Amino acid sequence: MLKDIARRNHISEGQLKDIRKNPAQVQFELPSDKKERFHQFYDLVHMMSVDEQIHEDELKLSHLFVSKFGYQRERAKELVDSVRINIQNGQNHDETLKRVEWLIT
């Protein structure tokens, strides 16, 4: 899954290896495009949900990204839960965005 997400974001396997070796060196850049911002959030929730549970540290990380992406912090849990349910139901990025748009505006 990580390789697919990296490929979609134009990150080569070599770059991905470098990121894994030195994660502290990665500088976060907030996408200016709202749709791309949501796609990244969706991917984050998807990776956190891969083992069918979200651990405490993952939940803290998701709440941090809710704020970084400009979404309402008070709706963080509801947003994560909604995205997660849509992923479980086989909804892709765009379908999920349509369903949760009211939570991120």
Gaussian input, Z-matrix of N, CA and C with variables (Angstrom, degrees):
# hf/3-21g

backbone

0 1
 N
 C     1     B1
 C     2     B2     1     A1
 N     3     B3     2     A2     1     D1
 C     4     B4     3     A3     2     D2
 C     5     B5     4     A4     3     D3
 N     6     B6     5     A5     4     D4
 C     7     B7     6     A6     5     D5
 C     8     B8     7     A7     6     D6
 N     9     B9     8     A8     7     D7
 C    10    B10     9     A9     8     D8
 C    11    B11    10    A10     9     D9
 N    12    B12    11    A11    10    D10
 C    13    B13    12    A12    11    D11
 C    14    B14    13    A13    12    D12
 N    15    B15    14    A14    13    D13
 C    16    B16    15    A15    14    D14
 C    17    B17    16    A16    15    D15
 N    18    B18    17    A17    16    D16
 C    19    B19    18    A18    17    D17
 C    20    B20    19    A19    18    D18
 N    21    B21    20    A20    19    D19
 C    22    B22    21    A21    20    D20
 C    23    B23    22    A22    21    D21
 N    24    B24    23    A23    22    D22
 C    25    B25    24    A24    23    D23
 C    26    B26    25    A25    24    D24
 N    27    B27    26    A26    25    D25
 C    28    B28    27    A27    26    D26
 C    29    B29    28    A28    27    D27
 N    30    B30    29    A29    28    D28
 C    31    B31    30    A30    29    D29
 C    32    B32    31    A31    30    D30
 N    33    B33    32    A32    31    D31
 C    34    B34    33    A33    32    D32
 C    35    B35    34    A34    33    D33
 N    36    B36    35    A35    34    D34
 C    37    B37    36    A36    35    D35
 C    38    B38    37    A37    36    D36
 N    39    B39    38    A38    37    D37
 C    40    B40    39    A39    38    D38
 C    41    B41    40    A40    39    D39
 N    42    B42    41    A41    40    D40
 C    43    B43    42    A42    41    D41
 C    44    B44    43    A43    42    D42
 N    45    B45    44    A44    43    D43
 C    46    B46    45    A45    44    D44
 C    47    B47    46    A46    45    D45
 N    48    B48    47    A47    46    D46
 C    49    B49    48    A48    47    D47
 C    50    B50    49    A49    48    D48
 N    51    B51    50    A50    49    D49
 C    52    B52    51    A51    50    D50
 C    53    B53    52    A52    51    D51
 N    54    B54    53    A53    52    D52
 C    55    B55    54    A54    53    D53
 C    56    B56    55    A55    54    D54
 N    57    B57    56    A56    55    D55
 C    58    B58    57    A57    56    D56
 C    59    B59    58    A58    57    D57
 N    60    B60    59    A59    58    D58
 C    61    B61    60    A60    59    D59
 C    62    B62    61    A61    60    D60
 N    63    B63    62    A62    61    D61
 C    64    B64    63    A63    62    D62
 C    65    B65    64    A64    63    D63
 N    66    B66    65    A65    64    D64
 C    67    B67    66    A66    65    D65
 C    68    B68    67    A67    66    D66
 N    69    B69    68    A68    67    D67
 C    70    B70    69    A69    68    D68
 C    71    B71    70    A70    69    D69
 N    72    B72    71    A71    70    D70
 C    73    B73    72    A72    71    D71
 C    74    B74    73    A73    72    D72
 N    75    B75    74    A74    73    D73
 C    76    B76    75    A75    74    D74
 C    77    B77    76    A76    75    D75
 N    78    B78    77    A77    76    D76
 C    79    B79    78    A78    77    D77
 C    80    B80    79    A79    78    D78
 N    81    B81    80    A80    79    D79
 C    82    B82    81    A81    80    D80
 C    83    B83    82    A82    81    D81
 N    84    B84    83    A83    82    D82
 C    85    B85    84    A84    83    D83
 C    86    B86    85    A85    84    D84
 N    87    B87    86    A86    85    D85
 C    88    B88    87    A87    86    D86
 C    89    B89    88    A88    87    D87
 N    90    B90    89    A89    88    D88
 C    91    B91    90    A90    89    D89
 C    92    B92    91    A91    90    D90
 N    93    B93    92    A92    91    D91
 C    94    B94    93    A93    92    D92
 C    95    B95    94    A94    93    D93
 N    96    B96    95    A95    94    D94
 C    97    B97    96    A96    95    D95
 C    98    B98    97    A97    96    D96
 N    99    B99    98    A98    97    D97
 C   100   B100    99    A99    98    D98
 C   101   B101   100   A100    99    D99
 N   102   B102   101   A101   100   D100
 C   103   B103   102   A102   101   D101
 C   104   B104   103   A103   102   D102
 N   105   B105   104   A104   103   D103
 C   106   B106   105   A105   104   D104
 C   107   B107   106   A106   105   D105
 N   108   B108   107   A107   106   D106
 C   109   B109   108   A108   107   D107
 C   110   B110   109   A109   108   D108
 N   111   B111   110   A110   109   D109
 C   112   B112   111   A111   110   D110
 C   113   B113   112   A112   111   D111
 N   114   B114   113   A113   112   D112
 C   115   B115   114   A114   113   D113
 C   116   B116   115   A115   114   D114
 N   117   B117   116   A116   115   D115
 C   118   B118   117   A117   116   D116
 C   119   B119   118   A118   117   D117
 N   120   B120   119   A119   118   D118
 C   121   B121   120   A120   119   D119
 C   122   B122   121   A121   120   D120
 N   123   B123   122   A122   121   D121
 C   124   B124   123   A123   122   D122
 C   125   B125   124   A124   123   D123
 N   126   B126   125   A125   124   D124
 C   127   B127   126   A126   125   D125
 C   128   B128   127   A127   126   D126
 N   129   B129   128   A128   127   D127
 C   130   B130   129   A129   128   D128
 C   131   B131   130   A130   129   D129
 N   132   B132   131   A131   130   D130
 C   133   B133   132   A132   131   D131
 C   134   B134   133   A133   132   D132
 N   135   B135   134   A134   133   D133
 C   136   B136   135   A135   134   D134
 C   137   B137   136   A136   135   D135
 N   138   B138   137   A137   136   D136
 C   139   B139   138   A138   137   D137
 C   140   B140   139   A139   138   D138
 N   141   B141   140   A140   139   D139
 C   142   B142   141   A141   140   D140
 C   143   B143   142   A142   141   D141
 N   144   B144   143   A143   142   D142
 C   145   B145   144   A144   143   D143
 C   146   B146   145   A145   144   D144
 N   147   B147   146   A146   145   D145
 C   148   B148   147   A147   146   D146
 C   149   B149   148   A148   147   D147
 N   150   B150   149   A149   148   D148
 C   151   B151   150   A150   149   D149
 C   152   B152   151   A151   150   D150
 N   153   B153   152   A152   151   D151
 C   154   B154   153   A153   152   D152
 C   155   B155   154   A154   153   D153
 N   156   B156   155   A155   154   D154
 C   157   B157   156   A156   155   D155
 C   158   B158   157   A157   156   D156
 N   159   B159   158   A158   157   D157
 C   160   B160   159   A159   158   D158
 C   161   B161   160   A160   159   D159
 N   162   B162   161   A161   160   D160
 C   163   B163   162   A162   161   D161
 C   164   B164   163   A163   162   D162
 N   165   B165   164   A164   163   D163
 C   166   B166   165   A165   164   D164
 C   167   B167   166   A166   165   D165
 N   168   B168   167   A167   166   D166
 C   169   B169   168   A168   167   D167
 C   170   B170   169   A169   168   D168
 N   171   B171   170   A170   169   D169
 C   172   B172   171   A171   170   D170
 C   173   B173   172   A172   171   D171
 N   174   B174   173   A173   172   D172
 C   175   B175   174   A174   173   D173
 C   176   B176   175   A175   174   D174
 N   177   B177   176   A176   175   D175
 C   178   B178   177   A177   176   D176
 C   179   B179   178   A178   177   D177
 N   180   B180   179   A179   178   D178
 C   181   B181   180   A180   179   D179
 C   182   B182   181   A181   180   D180
 N   183   B183   182   A182   181   D181
 C   184   B184   183   A183   182   D182
 C   185   B185   184   A184   183   D183
 N   186   B186   185   A185   184   D184
 C   187   B187   186   A186   185   D185
 C   188   B188   187   A187   186   D186
 N   189   B189   188   A188   187   D187
 C   190   B190   189   A189   188   D188
 C   191   B191   190   A190   189   D189
 N   192   B192   191   A191   190   D190
 C   193   B193   192   A192   191   D191
 C   194   B194   193   A193   192   D192
 N   195   B195   194   A194   193   D193
 C   196   B196   195   A195   194   D194
 C   197   B197   196   A196   195   D195
 N   198   B198   197   A197   196   D196
 C   199   B199   198   A198   197   D197
 C   200   B200   199   A199   198   D198
 N   201   B201   200   A200   199   D199
 C   202   B202   201   A201   200   D200
 C   203   B203   202   A202   201   D201
 N   204   B204   203   A203   202   D202
 C   205   B205   204   A204   203   D203
 C   206   B206   205   A205   204   D204
 N   207   B207   206   A206   205   D205
 C   208   B208   207   A207   206   D206
 C   209   B209   208   A208   207   D207
 N   210   B210   209   A209   208   D208
 C   211   B211   210   A210   209   D209
 C   212   B212   211   A211   210   D210
 N   213   B213   212   A212   211   D211
 C   214   B214   213   A213   212   D212
 C   215   B215   214   A214   213   D213
 N   216   B216   215   A215   214   D214
 C   217   B217   216   A216   215   D215
 C   218   B218   217   A217   216   D216
 N   219   B219   218   A218   217   D217
 C   220   B220   219   A219   218   D218
 C   221   B221   220   A220   219   D219
 N   222   B222   221   A221   220   D220
 C   223   B223   222   A222   221   D221
 C   224   B224   223   A223   222   D222
 N   225   B225   224   A224   223   D223
 C   226   B226   225   A225   224   D224
 C   227   B227   226   A226   225   D225
 N   228   B228   227   A227   226   D226
 C   229   B229   228   A228   227   D227
 C   230   B230   229   A229   228   D228
 N   231   B231   230   A230   229   D229
 C   232   B232   231   A231   230   D230
 C   233   B233   232   A232   231   D231
 N   234   B234   233   A233   232   D232
 C   235   B235   234   A234   233   D233
 C   236   B236   235   A235   234   D234
 N   237   B237   236   A236   235   D235
 C   238   B238   237   A237   236   D236
 C   239   B239   238   A238   237   D237
 N   240   B240   239   A239   238   D238
 C   241   B241   240   A240   239   D239
 C   242   B242   241   A241   240   D240
 N   243   B243   242   A242   241   D241
 C   244   B244   243   A243   242   D242
 C   245   B245   244   A244   243   D243
 N   246   B246   245   A245   244   D244
 C   247   B247   246   A246   245   D245
 C   248   B248   247   A247   246   D246
 N   249   B249   248   A248   247   D247
 C   250   B250   249   A249   248   D248
 C   251   B251   250   A250   249   D249
 N   252   B252   251   A251   250   D250
 C   253   B253   252   A252   251   D251
 C   254   B254   253   A253   252   D252
 N   255   B255   254   A254   253   D253
 C   256   B256   255   A255   254   D254
 C   257   B257   256   A256   255   D255
 N   258   B258   257   A257   256   D256
 C   259   B259   258   A258   257   D257
 C   260   B260   259   A259   258   D258
 N   261   B261   260   A260   259   D259
 C   262   B262   261   A261   260   D260
 C   263   B263   262   A262   261   D261
 N   264   B264   263   A263   262   D262
 C   265   B265   264   A264   263   D263
 C   266   B266   265   A265   264   D264
 N   267   B267   266   A266   265   D265
 C   268   B268   267   A267   266   D266
 C   269   B269   268   A268   267   D267
 N   270   B270   269   A269   268   D268
 C   271   B271   270   A270   269   D269
 C   272   B272   271   A271   270   D270
 N   273   B273   272   A272   271   D271
 C   274   B274   273   A273   272   D272
 C   275   B275   274   A274   273   D273
 N   276   B276   275   A275   274   D274
 C   277   B277   276   A276   275   D275
 C   278   B278   277   A277   276   D276
 N   279   B279   278   A278   277   D277
 C   280   B280   279   A279   278   D278
 C   281   B281   280   A280   279   D279
 N   282   B282   281   A281   280   D280
 C   283   B283   282   A282   281   D281
 C   284   B284   283   A283   282   D282
 N   285   B285   284   A284   283   D283
 C   286   B286   285   A285   284   D284
 C   287   B287   286   A286   285   D285
 N   288   B288   287   A287   286   D286
 C   289   B289   288   A288   287   D287
 C   290   B290   289   A289   288   D288
 N   291   B291   290   A290   289   D289
 C   292   B292   291   A291   290   D290
 C   293   B293   292   A292   291   D291
 N   294   B294   293   A293   292   D292
 C   295   B295   294   A294   293   D293
 C   296   B296   295   A295   294   D294
 N   297   B297   296   A296   295   D295
 C   298   B298   297   A297   296   D296
 C   299   B299   298   A298   297   D297
 N   300   B300   299   A299   298   D298
 C   301   B301   300   A300   299   D299
 C   302   B302   301   A301   300   D300
 N   303   B303   302   A302   301   D301
 C   304   B304   303   A303   302   D302
 C   305   B305   304   A304   303   D303
 N   306   B306   305   A305   304   D304
 C   307   B307   306   A306   305   D305
 C   308   B308   307   A307   306   D306
 N   309   B309   308   A308   307   D307
 C   310   B310   309   A309   308   D308
 C   311   B311   310   A310   309   D309
 N   312   B312   311   A311   310   D310
 C   313   B313   312   A312   311   D311
 C   314   B314   313   A313   312   D312

   B1=1.4394
   B2=1.5290
   B3=1.3244
   B4=1.4653
   B5=1.5253
   B6=1.3254
   B7=1.4662
   B8=1.5225
   B9=1.3254
   B10=1.4681
   B11=1.5230
   B12=1.3160
   B13=1.4645
   B14=1.5267
   B15=1.3274
   B16=1.4656
   B17=1.5258
   B18=1.3204
   B19=1.4673
   B20=1.5326
   B21=1.3328
   B22=1.4569
   B23=1.5299
   B24=1.3317
   B25=1.4638
   B26=1.5265
   B27=1.3411
   B28=1.4666
   B29=1.5302
   B30=1.3432
   B31=1.4625
   B32=1.5249
   B33=1.3215
   B34=1.4674
   B35=1.5284
   B36=1.3396
   B37=1.4655
   B38=1.5217
   B39=1.3331
   B40=1.4646
   B41=1.5225
   B42=1.3301
   B43=1.4683
   B44=1.5202
   B45=1.3225
   B46=1.4566
   B47=1.5282
   B48=1.3240
   B49=1.4715
   B50=1.5284
   B51=1.3487
   B52=1.4701
   B53=1.5277
   B54=1.3073
   B55=1.4678
   B56=1.5234
   B57=1.3231
   B58=1.4698
   B59=1.5237
   B60=1.3269
   B61=1.4636
   B62=1.5281
   B63=1.3332
   B64=1.4658
   B65=1.5261
   B66=1.3222
   B67=1.4668
   B68=1.5338
   B69=1.3127
   B70=1.4728
   B71=1.5313
   B72=1.3300
   B73=1.4589
   B74=1.5281
   B75=1.3231
   B76=1.4609
   B77=1.5222
   B78=1.3041
   B79=1.4551
   B80=1.5292
   B81=1.3180
   B82=1.4635
   B83=1.5201
   B84=1.3259
   B85=1.4610
   B86=1.5195
   B87=1.2962
   B88=1.4538
   B89=1.5287
   B90=1.3206
   B91=1.4674
   B92=1.5317
   B93=1.3096
   B94=1.4642
   B95=1.5324
   B96=1.3219
   B97=1.4539
   B98=1.5298
   B99=1.3293
   B100=1.4677
   B101=1.5296
   B102=1.3133
   B103=1.4580
   B104=1.5327
   B105=1.3270
   B106=1.4588
   B107=1.5263
   B108=1.3045
   B109=1.4648
   B110=1.5355
   B111=1.3398
   B112=1.4574
   B113=1.5253
   B114=1.3322
   B115=1.4628
   B116=1.5334
   B117=1.3252
   B118=1.4576
   B119=1.5286
   B120=1.3265
   B121=1.4613
   B122=1.5290
   B123=1.3146
   B124=1.4671
   B125=1.5323
   B126=1.3460
   B127=1.4619
   B128=1.5284
   B129=1.3172
   B130=1.4634
   B131=1.5281
   B132=1.3201
   B133=1.4695
   B134=1.5297
   B135=1.3265
   B136=1.4656
   B137=1.5236
   B138=1.3255
   B139=1.4681
   B140=1.5270
   B141=1.3236
   B142=1.4634
   B143=1.5266
   B144=1.3141
   B145=1.4659
   B146=1.5207
   B147=1.3013
   B148=1.4539
   B149=1.5323
   B150=1.3162
   B151=1.4695
   B152=1.5286
   B153=1.3306
   B154=1.4654
   B155=1.5269
   B156=1.3259
   B157=1.4574
   B158=1.5213
   B159=1.2954
   B160=1.4601
   B161=1.5185
   B162=1.3194
   B163=1.4595
   B164=1.5293
   B165=1.2953
   B166=1.4691
   B167=1.5321
   B168=1.3279
   B169=1.4705
   B170=1.5234
   B171=1.3254
   B172=1.4607
   B173=1.5233
   B174=1.3075
   B175=1.4590
   B176=1.5288
   B177=1.3254
   B178=1.4734
   B179=1.5235
   B180=1.3232
   B181=1.4598
   B182=1.5287
   B183=1.3154
   B184=1.4665
   B185=1.5227
   B186=1.3247
   B187=1.4606
   B188=1.5326
   B189=1.3300
   B190=1.4569
   B191=1.5276
   B192=1.3356
   B193=1.4581
   B194=1.5234
   B195=1.3029
   B196=1.4656
   B197=1.5306
   B198=1.3229
   B199=1.4723
   B200=1.5252
   B201=1.3314
   B202=1.4753
   B203=1.5239
   B204=1.3384
   B205=1.4523
   B206=1.5254
   B207=1.3193
   B208=1.4569
   B209=1.5165
   B210=1.3269
   B211=1.4574
   B212=1.5268
   B213=1.3142
   B214=1.4623
   B215=1.5208
   B216=1.3098
   B217=1.4638
   B218=1.5356
   B219=1.3214
   B220=1.4661
   B221=1.5303
   B222=1.3098
   B223=1.4720
   B224=1.5250
   B225=1.3190
   B226=1.4655
   B227=1.5226
   B228=1.3102
   B229=1.4608
   B230=1.5256
   B231=1.3192
   B232=1.4650
   B233=1.5328
   B234=1.3194
   B235=1.4628
   B236=1.5248
   B237=1.3242
   B238=1.4657
   B239=1.5274
   B240=1.3260
   B241=1.4707
   B242=1.5274
   B243=1.3244
   B244=1.4673
   B245=1.5206
   B246=1.3232
   B247=1.4609
   B248=1.5250
   B249=1.3008
   B250=1.4693
   B251=1.5417
   B252=1.3049
   B253=1.4671
   B254=1.5247
   B255=1.3228
   B256=1.4619
   B257=1.5225
   B258=1.3236
   B259=1.4597
   B260=1.5256
   B261=1.3183
   B262=1.4664
   B263=1.5193
   B264=1.3236
   B265=1.4680
   B266=1.5239
   B267=1.3389
   B268=1.4583
   B269=1.5110
   B270=1.3256
   B271=1.4651
   B272=1.5352
   B273=1.3135
   B274=1.4608
   B275=1.5315
   B276=1.3226
   B277=1.4696
   B278=1.5346
   B279=1.3226
   B280=1.4631
   B281=1.5254
   B282=1.3210
   B283=1.4685
   B284=1.5319
   B285=1.3229
   B286=1.4610
   B287=1.5240
   B288=1.3208
   B289=1.4671
   B290=1.5275
   B291=1.3174
   B292=1.4636
   B293=1.5312
   B294=1.3242
   B295=1.4682
   B296=1.5286
   B297=1.3341
   B298=1.4784
   B299=1.5277
   B300=1.3119
   B301=1.4613
   B302=1.5268
   B303=1.3091
   B304=1.4586
   B305=1.5284
   B306=1.3373
   B307=1.4610
   B308=1.5182
   B309=1.3263
   B310=1.4563
   B311=1.5239
   B312=1.3082
   B313=1.4752
   B314=1.5120
   A1=110.04
   A2=115.68
   A3=119.65
   A4=110.98
   A5=116.69
   A6=120.15
   A7=111.26
   A8=117.05
   A9=120.61
   A10=110.97
   A11=116.02
   A12=120.41
   A13=110.37
   A14=116.37
   A15=120.41
   A16=110.49
   A17=116.49
   A18=121.11
   A19=110.82
   A20=116.21
   A21=121.25
   A22=111.41
   A23=115.93
   A24=121.27
   A25=112.38
   A26=115.31
   A27=122.67
   A28=112.50
   A29=115.72
   A30=121.93
   A31=106.74
   A32=115.90
   A33=120.21
   A34=110.33
   A35=115.71
   A36=119.40
   A37=110.44
   A38=117.09
   A39=120.89
   A40=111.74
   A41=115.64
   A42=119.65
   A43=110.77
   A44=116.43
   A45=120.98
   A46=110.57
   A47=117.43
   A48=121.48
   A49=110.59
   A50=115.99
   A51=119.82
   A52=111.01
   A53=116.50
   A54=121.31
   A55=109.77
   A56=116.28
   A57=120.01
   A58=111.49
   A59=117.08
   A60=121.43
   A61=111.77
   A62=116.61
   A63=121.95
   A64=111.51
   A65=118.77
   A66=119.83
   A67=113.39
   A68=117.86
   A69=120.69
   A70=111.57
   A71=116.81
   A72=121.03
   A73=112.88
   A74=116.47
   A75=120.66
   A76=109.40
   A77=114.69
   A78=120.34
   A79=108.71
   A80=116.14
   A81=120.91
   A82=109.81
   A83=115.18
   A84=121.16
   A85=108.03
   A86=116.29
   A87=121.83
   A88=109.55
   A89=116.99
   A90=119.04
   A91=110.39
   A92=116.00
   A93=119.11
   A94=110.83
   A95=116.58
   A96=122.27
   A97=110.02
   A98=116.72
   A99=120.98
   A100=112.44
   A101=116.37
   A102=120.27
   A103=109.82
   A104=117.06
   A105=121.02
   A106=110.55
   A107=116.53
   A108=121.42
   A109=109.47
   A110=116.33
   A111=119.09
   A112=110.75
   A113=117.86
   A114=120.59
   A115=110.02
   A116=117.36
   A117=120.04
   A118=111.02
   A119=116.30
   A120=119.17
   A121=110.63
   A122=116.62
   A123=122.28
   A124=109.50
   A125=116.84
   A126=120.79
   A127=111.22
   A128=116.96
   A129=120.99
   A130=110.58
   A131=116.53
   A132=120.75
   A133=110.11
   A134=115.92
   A135=119.88
   A136=110.89
   A137=117.30
   A138=120.50
   A139=111.16
   A140=116.80
   A141=120.08
   A142=111.00
   A143=116.74
   A144=122.04
   A145=113.86
   A146=117.15
   A147=120.92
   A148=112.29
   A149=117.18
   A150=119.77
   A151=111.86
   A152=115.65
   A153=124.41
   A154=114.46
   A155=116.48
   A156=119.61
   A157=108.32
   A158=115.39
   A159=119.83
   A160=107.14
   A161=115.41
   A162=121.39
   A163=110.19
   A164=115.92
   A165=122.80
   A166=112.36
   A167=117.28
   A168=120.49
   A169=111.48
   A170=116.32
   A171=120.25
   A172=110.42
   A173=116.88
   A174=120.69
   A175=110.46
   A176=116.77
   A177=120.68
   A178=110.12
   A179=116.17
   A180=120.61
   A181=111.05
   A182=116.50
   A183=119.47
   A184=110.97
   A185=117.66
   A186=120.85
   A187=110.77
   A188=116.88
   A189=120.74
   A190=110.15
   A191=116.40
   A192=119.90
   A193=112.27
   A194=118.05
   A195=119.97
   A196=108.47
   A197=116.45
   A198=120.85
   A199=111.48
   A200=116.77
   A201=120.31
   A202=111.59
   A203=116.33
   A204=120.20
   A205=112.62
   A206=116.99
   A207=120.32
   A208=113.98
   A209=117.27
   A210=120.80
   A211=108.66
   A212=116.54
   A213=120.99
   A214=111.06
   A215=115.43
   A216=121.55
   A217=111.63
   A218=116.90
   A219=120.77
   A220=112.10
   A221=115.57
   A222=120.15
   A223=112.73
   A224=117.17
   A225=121.37
   A226=111.86
   A227=117.61
   A228=120.82
   A229=110.52
   A230=115.98
   A231=120.61
   A232=110.86
   A233=116.31
   A234=120.48
   A235=110.83
   A236=117.07
   A237=120.85
   A238=110.08
   A239=116.68
   A240=120.59
   A241=111.39
   A242=116.70
   A243=120.39
   A244=111.73
   A245=116.51
   A246=120.18
   A247=109.39
   A248=115.94
   A249=121.16
   A250=111.66
   A251=117.26
   A252=121.25
   A253=110.37
   A254=116.66
   A255=119.90
   A256=111.27
   A257=117.26
   A258=120.91
   A259=109.56
   A260=116.73
   A261=120.90
   A262=111.71
   A263=116.51
   A264=121.30
   A265=112.44
   A266=116.65
   A267=120.78
   A268=115.37
   A269=117.96
   A270=121.23
   A271=109.67
   A272=117.32
   A273=120.60
   A274=110.57
   A275=115.98
   A276=122.07
   A277=112.07
   A278=114.70
   A279=119.51
   A280=112.82
   A281=116.61
   A282=119.95
   A283=110.11
   A284=116.00
   A285=120.04
   A286=110.48
   A287=116.73
   A288=120.38
   A289=110.89
   A290=117.14
   A291=120.65
   A292=111.01
   A293=116.51
   A294=121.28
   A295=113.32
   A296=117.29
   A297=119.48
   A298=112.96
   A299=116.48
   A300=120.44
   A301=113.13
   A302=117.20
   A303=121.87
   A304=110.98
   A305=117.90
   A306=121.26
   A307=112.83
   A308=117.56
   A309=119.68
   A310=113.57
   A311=117.21
   A312=118.80
   A313=111.17
   D1=-42.82
   D2=-179.21
   D3=-61.08
   D4=-40.49
   D5=178.93
   D6=-65.04
   D7=-39.11
   D8=177.85
   D9=-63.27
   D10=-43.94
   D11=179.40
   D12=-65.01
   D13=-42.22
   D14=178.32
   D15=-60.97
   D16=-46.56
   D17=179.77
   D18=-58.71
   D19=-44.97
   D20=-179.45
   D21=-62.18
   D22=-27.30
   D23=179.74
   D24=-100.04
   D25=17.29
   D26=175.56
   D27=60.24
   D28=40.62
   D29=176.22
   D30=-109.71
   D31=122.68
   D32=-178.10
   D33=-74.75
   D34=166.10
   D35=178.06
   D36=-63.75
   D37=-35.17
   D38=176.72
   D39=-63.02
   D40=-44.04
   D41=177.62
   D42=-64.51
   D43=-39.02
   D44=178.86
   D45=-62.29
   D46=-41.38
   D47=176.80
   D48=-61.72
   D49=-42.61
   D50=178.73
   D51=-62.80
   D52=-39.89
   D53=178.96
   D54=-63.37
   D55=-42.93
   D56=179.53
   D57=-63.26
   D58=-37.19
   D59=-179.61
   D60=-71.92
   D61=-35.93
   D62=-174.37
   D63=-133.48
   D64=64.13
   D65=-176.52
   D66=-61.80
   D67=-27.61
   D68=-179.40
   D69=-69.18
   D70=-19.19
   D71=-179.04
   D72=-81.32
   D73=-11.73
   D74=-177.17
   D75=-78.19
   D76=127.71
   D77=178.86
   D78=-101.30
   D79=125.68
   D80=-178.97
   D81=-76.58
   D82=131.15
   D83=175.62
   D84=-120.55
   D85=120.21
   D86=-179.90
   D87=-72.21
   D88=121.85
   D89=177.23
   D90=-61.68
   D91=137.12
   D92=179.30
   D93=-78.10
   D94=-26.65
   D95=179.76
   D96=-80.08
   D97=123.30
   D98=-176.98
   D99=-61.20
   D100=-36.62
   D101=-179.82
   D102=-66.83
   D103=-44.44
   D104=178.63
   D105=-64.49
   D106=-37.93
   D107=177.50
   D108=-59.16
   D109=-46.04
   D110=179.39
   D111=-66.27
   D112=-39.58
   D113=179.03
   D114=-58.11
   D115=-40.64
   D116=178.65
   D117=-66.79
   D118=-39.25
   D119=177.88
   D120=-65.08
   D121=-43.61
   D122=177.03
   D123=-56.47
   D124=-47.31
   D125=179.81
   D126=-61.10
   D127=-39.39
   D128=178.04
   D129=-61.30
   D130=-48.38
   D131=179.70
   D132=-63.82
   D133=-39.10
   D134=179.56
   D135=-61.92
   D136=-45.34
   D137=178.73
   D138=-64.55
   D139=-37.77
   D140=179.48
   D141=-67.59
   D142=-28.22
   D143=-174.53
   D144=-91.75
   D145=-1.95
   D146=-174.11
   D147=-56.38
   D148=-35.88
   D149=179.31
   D150=-92.32
   D151=14.10
   D152=176.55
   D153=67.88
   D154=15.61
   D155=172.16
   D156=-150.68
   D157=150.09
   D158=177.88
   D159=-106.97
   D160=120.91
   D161=-178.13
   D162=-81.22
   D163=162.25
   D164=-176.69
   D165=-52.29
   D166=-47.95
   D167=-179.85
   D168=-64.44
   D169=-37.28
   D170=178.26
   D171=-66.63
   D172=-38.69
   D173=179.11
   D174=-64.92
   D175=-41.90
   D176=176.89
   D177=-60.91
   D178=-42.41
   D179=178.92
   D180=-62.75
   D181=-42.69
   D182=179.73
   D183=-63.02
   D184=-37.83
   D185=178.97
   D186=-68.35
   D187=-35.13
   D188=175.67
   D189=-62.59
   D190=-43.62
   D191=-179.55
   D192=-71.56
   D193=-30.37
   D194=174.13
   D195=-55.63
   D196=-46.69
   D197=179.40
   D198=-67.27
   D199=-46.69
   D200=-178.21
   D201=-59.88
   D202=-36.69
   D203=-178.90
   D204=-81.19
   D205=-2.97
   D206=176.34
   D207=85.58
   D208=14.75
   D209=177.17
   D210=-86.39
   D211=160.48
   D212=-177.39
   D213=-71.32
   D214=121.84
   D215=-177.43
   D216=-60.14
   D217=-33.67
   D218=-179.45
   D219=-65.13
   D220=-21.33
   D221=-178.56
   D222=-101.88
   D223=11.26
   D224=-174.14
   D225=-57.73
   D226=-51.40
   D227=-177.56
   D228=-61.93
   D229=-45.55
   D230=-179.74
   D231=-62.59
   D232=-40.08
   D233=179.68
   D234=-66.04
   D235=-47.74
   D236=179.13
   D237=-60.21
   D238=-46.73
   D239=-179.86
   D240=-61.25
   D241=-41.74
   D242=-179.21
   D243=-66.44
   D244=-43.33
   D245=178.32
   D246=-63.40
   D247=-43.88
   D248=-179.50
   D249=-60.51
   D250=-43.64
   D251=178.69
   D252=-63.59
   D253=-41.33
   D254=178.37
   D255=-64.04
   D256=-38.69
   D257=177.30
   D258=-63.31
   D259=-45.66
   D260=179.13
   D261=-60.79
   D262=-30.37
   D263=179.91
   D264=-88.89
   D265=8.68
   D266=175.11
   D267=80.30
   D268=16.84
   D269=179.54
   D270=-81.21
   D271=135.69
   D272=178.48
   D273=-83.38
   D274=-174.93
   D275=-178.00
   D276=-53.22
   D277=-53.63
   D278=-173.80
   D279=-68.05
   D280=-40.21
   D281=178.31
   D282=-64.69
   D283=-40.51
   D284=179.51
   D285=-67.10
   D286=-40.99
   D287=178.50
   D288=-57.18
   D289=-43.21
   D290=179.12
   D291=-60.70
   D292=-36.67
   D293=-176.45
   D294=-78.55
   D295=-26.46
   D296=-175.42
   D297=-113.42
   D298=5.17
   D299=-176.23
   D300=-52.62
   D301=-36.30
   D302=-179.34
   D303=-64.66
   D304=-23.03
   D305=179.39
   D306=-81.61
   D307=-19.57
   D308=-174.07
   D309=-111.73
   D310=4.64
   D311=178.67
   D312=-101.44

